[in-house]
Amino acid sequence: MTVAVVGASMTDFGERDAFVGELLSEAATGCLADAGVTADDLDALYVSNMASGEFEGTTGVVNALAHDIGALPAYTQRVDQTSASGGAGIFAAWQSVASGASDLTLLVGGEKMTHLSTARSADVIASLTHPVEYAHGVTLPAFGGLAARAYLETTTDADPARVREALAAVAVKNHDNARRNPRAQFQKEIDVADVLDSPVVADPLRLYDYCPVTDGSAALLFCPESVAREYTDDYVRVAGVAGATDTHVVHERADPTWMGAVAESAERTLEMADRHIADVDVLELHDMVSLLEPLQLEALGYADRGEGWRLAADGETTLSGPLPVNPSGGLKARGHPLGATGVAQAVELYRQLRGEAGDRQVDARRGLTCNVGGFGNCVTTSVLEVGP
Amino acid sequence: MSDRSGATDGTERPAADSDGLRAGECEKGHLTFPPHPVCPTCGEPQSETVDLSTRTGTVVTWTTSTTTPPGVREPNTLAIVAFEVGDRTVRALGGTTGDVDVGDAVRPVYVAELRDPEASFRTQASQRWDGYRFAPVEE
């Protein structure tokens, strides 16, 4: 059974006073209103959330949400796949409809993070690492620094300074996109010098290479394509969705700059969609750190290994380029509320494919999302396309 | 290098517990650090171990992390180090005791407490907190 998306919403991303329950409710009710349905129509409700228990001492968030929005007695389930929880939620929501178990499934991703210090928040996220990594105080940003040095010094043949500037250009581009997205955390233009002059976080990478800490929520509504027109004439089809897993221990990979699970997940997704990567018009990628954008472009097959940085350097991934990447602003500038991110990626494609993206609108009939957990540890991808 | 965790500073001492840097080896000779219940490559049990703590390794990549979690030294220079065991390569991640570059030779140095477990988010009793940092080998 082919699955359609018939509604979408997201809250403002950034520093919010609301905790996770209120954020989830805001996105959920926004999505139901967007599709013109009421919560008692739902057969299933999924919440993508990495760590509400760890961040704020609140568990059972999906049961609370179902009660708060009037979705009883819908089946409920929380989906945690660390930073890829949102994409895993898309997979779960798709499965619920494709299997025939649900005729209407609401997926809500959300996270509340900013009430903790950045150091504490980084430690909560680092708790996904293996004990032999965690004992050394490794963080996800530190994995970015380790991979970036390998990329600059051994993966690429190019002048390291030129590649370094191209990584900065990824952040500049995503900030430029985000200031056209009223829901994005950052509405501020930056330039390459701002990135290269910002404080070092994990040498050779700096503050503006990294996504911020973010609160926020996003939601999507799924149904069988056969009934999608009951909700909207401009529905979006889930042409493919899949996931894949790489090593838990990052240093066990032969090459820290190769995102193997991205390659595997995308291959499965495109096979399901019966499409080639060249058929994709727009991408929402997981730029937790600037380096991850070229690494995903390489794993997706847009560039050879060690060559993905050239797409940013040459301006090919801007809104007006041949391959727009992260029109929403990406994790870098839209923000990265862990469990919300994968959902927000698909919300952006829903808006783009319906021609509702305003100043950041690109010409696209098909888009791909790539949501990454850990440092490439677990990945989900989806291909969404114009429905009718 | 500052060490606000109060952990030992990596000064040389006998390898008090080489289990902290012992790779797992299966019957087919695949090596991993850390060991796993079964070999991730072939699924065979990892019936043997190889002590890496007495060997010299090579820096594959490194970073200096300047924003570290509670109880972790700041700055925290980390390296991925490759050890050649016969014709096989096995890698480990660890802090360094000094400045390193890609390709440098390093040797493991035992540290009884790598970070302050009481300040860590993870439950203290759930894992070990000693291990090996990597010291540059003088040419």
Interface residues (C-beta under 8 A of the other chain):
Chain A: E54 T118 A119 R120 A122 D123 V124 A126 S127 H130 P131 V132 E133 Y134 A135 H136 G137 V138 T139 P141 A142 G145 L146 A147 A148 R149 A150 E153 T154 P199 V200 V201 A202 D203 P204 L205 T247 V249 V250 H251 E252 P256
Chain B: T32 F33 P34 P40 V60 T61 W62 T63 T64 S65 T66 T67 T68 P69 P70 G71 V72 R73 N76 L78 A79 I80 R91 A92 L93 G94 G95 V102 L114 R115 S120 F121 R122 S126 Q127 R128 W129 D130 G131 R133
